[in-house]
């Protein structure tokens, strides 16, 4: 069913509003993709906060006029689906991940931060970890010392339960992963070493305290 003038204006307004708050736009051809597959793609896009829509290129060009995405106009050719996202990598990641399983979706171009991207550029952008992935990696790094300490304590408890003597010290690598020793702990550790040094020899019985030993 053909769109009337009011419908076209409404679409341009909606897409223009999406572009105003976007950092990235990715274009992809979608020839021959079954409707159910496109439905799954749209659901994935919604979950990632990506505005995904099949658009007439004339309307897309009109919506992009006066925005940072206007340079994409020359790439708006053929049956295209548009991925628009405020997150810098979300639209690239959604479309690239879908293209891995559906070869009929072909990424053609993109634009991020005012720079045009070719297919390789979109793929590179999609390979960057998302915010959630980075947070997960950071959490793993933060929990690593705790895991190391738990392994050390678990080994000590197991040895005690078996009646074996507890190790004198945890392995250096394990302890180094846990935490650097605070200054006061270092001082307490050094104290026994200092006290273990041999004391000055006491004067022999019958010898004056201030007597100077004869030179040999």
Buried (B, 14 or more C-beta within 10 A) or exposed (E): EEEEEEEBEEBBEBBBEBBEEBBBBBBBBBEEBEEEBBEEBBEBBEEBEBBBBEBBBEBBBBBBEEBBBBBBBEBBEEBBBBBBBBBBBBBBBBBBBBBEEBEEBBBBBBBBEEEBBEBEBBBBBBEEEBEEEEEEEEEEEEEEBEEBBEBBEEBEEEEEEEEEEEEEEBEEEBBEBBEEEEEEEEEEEEEEEEEEEEEEEEEEEEEEEEEEEEEE
